[in-house]
Amino acid sequence: MSDATPEATPDDAGTPDFDSMTRDIADVPAVEVITTVAVHLMSAAAVNLGLAEEGETHKDLDEARKLIHALAGLVTASATEISNFHAAPLRDGLKSLQLAFREASVVPDEPGQGPGEKFTGPVYS
């Protein structure tokens, strides 16, 4: 028998107490929500670029393009709201993904035409 107590105990109807399992979204600072979404976009894009452990099995450049484009829009639009302290690492990650996309492409996009470059401008190595 374990001494650990479950994180959420069911109520009388057998439904878990979700209030005790999650934070109220109103209590989460906007900068945390924005950076969390950006990290999820980065991670998904990296997997679709084939940069994960089993890279080639998950490689899908069309999906990666969409994710990088969305990330570029989010980072560009929110940079002034979340401060340079938070935006700078996101920009660095975005640029790395854009360069990785260019390297992974059989026929690389012209400078300024790659994913997210509509928002960031041309990305050069």
N, C-alpha and C positions, 0 to 999 in steps of 0.2 A: 504494500500500500504506500502511496506517495504522500508526502507532507505538503506538496504544492497544491495551492488552491486554484481553481480555474479562473481565467481572467474575467469571464462573464458567467454569472450564474443564471440559470433559467428562472423565469418568474413562475407563478402558479399555473399559467397556461402553457408552460414549456417553451416560451419564447425567450431567447437570450436577451440580456439587458444591454442593448447596443449603446446606450448612453454611457455606460461604464467602459465600453470597449473603444470608443473613439472620442476625439476632442470635438468640441463644437466648432464648426467651421468659422464661426464669427470670431473665435479666439485666436485664429491663426493669422499672423501678420501677412500682408500682401506680398512682401518680399520673399517670404518662405514659400508661399504658394507658387509664385512666379519661378523661383529657382528650382523648386521641386519638379514643376512641369518641364522646365528646360532640361533638367538632368534626365528625365524620362525620355524626352525627345532625342537627346544625345545618345543615350544608351540604345534605344531602338534603331537609330540611324547607324550606329556602329555595328550592331548585329547584322543589319541589312547590307552593310558594306563588306561583310565577310570578316570583320575584325574580331569576332568572338572565337572561342575555343574551337568549335567545329565550323569554322568560317564558311567554307564553300557550300555547305549544306543549307545555310540560311541566307546566302547572298541573293539579294533582289534589289538591283540598282534603281528600279522604278519606285519601289517603296522608300528606299533611302533618299531619293530626290525629294519626294513629298515631305518627308520628315525634316530634312535639312532646310527646305524652303520654309516650313512652318516655324522651325527653330529660329531662323534668321529674322522672320517677321516679329516673333515674340521678343527676341533680344533687342532688336532695333527699336521697337515701339516702347519697350519698358526700361531701356537703359537710363533715361533721365529720372525715372521714378524709383529705381532701386539703388542708385548711386554707383559710382565707378568701382567701388570696393567689391560689389557683387557682380556688376556687369562685365568687368575686365576678364575674369576667368571664363565667363560664358562666351564672350567674344573669341577668346583663345581656342576654346573647345570647338566652337562653330567653324573657325578658320581651319582647324585641323581636320574636321570632317569634310569640309569643302575640298581641301587638298587631297584627302584620301579618296573622295569620290572621283576626282579628276584622274588620279592614278589607277583606280579600278576600272575606269571606262575604257572600252576598246577604242572608241573614237571620242576623245575628250571634247567637251564643249569649248566654244570660243571664249576667251576671257570676257567676263561680264554676262555670259549666258548660262553659267553653271547654276546649280541649285542655291537659292538664296542670294545670288549676286545682284538680283534686282534691288535688294535691300542694303547689301553691304558694299556694293561696287565690286569690280573685278578682284579676284584673288589670285595672286602669283606665288609660286614656291620660292 
